[in-house]
Amino acid sequence: MNVERLKYVIWAAEMQRAVDFYVKVFGGTVLKQNEIISEVAICGGVIGIHGGGEGQRTWTGLSFQVPDVIAGAAEIIAAGGQLTREPQPEDDEPPHLAMCMDPEGNEIMLTRKRS
């Protein structure tokens, strides 16, 4: 099979709000945008944001590795997202995980590379 491209699709009740969130928080670049679907490139990956979502809480499996989970979680909140699990220190190291939710109810993770 010749795979030409891989993207992960999430749903949004308010697509523009979702696009703005991923661009602002993760430095995404809008590749495509119309009334049905938008595509945002982040760190070599593509997230498709499909309109018509119900805004309900949904686990996505998306994980974003960042240098500082606490600072990243603060950015999520500042951009209208929420934390579903606060970053917690583990084994005398800074937090390596924060469970978050974008403004559309899509659950995502922030992770830090462990030493």
N, C-alpha and C positions, 0 to 999 in steps of 0.2 A: 504494500500500500504506500502510495506517495502522499504523505501528509504535507499539505501546503502551509498550514497555519493552525495554531492552537489558541483558543480563547476560552475564558470561563465566563458564563453568562449569569447575571443576577437580575432580580426584578426590582422595579421601582414604581411606586404610585406617582411620584413627582420626579420624573427623569432628570430635569435640569438641576434640581437640588442634589441628586445623587452624583451627577457629573461634576458639579461644583465641589462637592465634598472630596471626591477622589483626586481631583486636580489640585485643590488647595492643600489637603493633608499629605498626600503622597507624591506631589509634584508630577502628577500625570499629564499626559499630552493627549488632547482630543484628536483621534484619527478620523472619526466619522460621527455625524450627528444628524438625525432626522426625527420625525415624530414617532417612529417605531422603536429604533435602537440606536444607541450611541456606543462608541468604542473608545476606551481610554487606555493608553499604553503606560505601563509603570514598570520600570526596571527590566525591560525586555519582555514582559508579559502583557497580555491584552485582557482587559475586562470588558465584556459586552454588558451594557445596561439596557435592559428591555423594559419598555413602558408597559403599562397595564397591570402592574403589580398591585397588591392589596395593602402594602405597608405593614404586613404582619411579620413578627419575629421569625426568622428563618436562618438556620445554620448553613453557612456556605462552604466551610473548609478553607477559606482564603486565609493565608498567613503572611504577614509582612515582617521581615527581619529588619530591625532598626538598632542603632547603637545604644539607645537609652529608652527603655520601655516606659519609665515614669514620664519623661518628657513627651514621648509619643502619645501616651494616654491623655496627657493634658491637651495636646493638639487635637485629638479626637473629640474631646469634650468641647473645646473652643469652637470647633467647626460644626457643632450641633449633634454629634454622636453621643453615645453613652458607654459607660463601663458596666459590664455584667459580672466581672470579677476584677477587683483591684489588683494591681501588681504587688506581689509578696516576695520578700527576700527568701532565699533558700540557701542553706548550708553556708552561711556567712558571706554570701555573694549578693550583688544587687539583683533585683527582680529580673527574671528572664521571660516572663509571660504576663500578658494582660488580655483578658477577654473583653471584646468591645462590640459595639453595634453601630452601624452607620445610621443616618437619619431615616432611612427607609425600612429599618428593622432587620437588615442583613447582618448576621453575626460574623465577626472577623477576629483574628488573633494578631497581636503584636508579640514578637519574640525577639530576644537578644541572643546573639551567639554566645554560647557558654565557653568558659575558659577550660 
